[in-house]
Amino acid sequence: MEFKDFEKSLKRLEEIVAKLEEGELTLEESLKLFEEGTRLSKSCGNQLNQAQRKVEMLIKDENEELMEAPFSVDEEDVD
């Protein structure tokens, strides 16, 4: 997964959402952007799932052996 591609897709998705929320587009323009946004959303979701699987594969257990474990974020660490 290319991080730049993910960031670029996410930025474009945010632009699409902003345009759709403005409500100034024709129905045809709105549908076109909605379709693009749906594709981008699916692509970003797939990239995030791939990244999560990589993280799960790289977690070590107490014996310093790599083990699969679910990825979780403590809410305190998110800020």
Secondary structure, DSSP 8 states (H G I E B T S, - for coil): --HHHHHHHHHHHHHHHHHHHHT-S-HHHHHHHHHHHHHHHHHHHHHHHHHHHHHHHH-B-TTS-B--------HHHH-
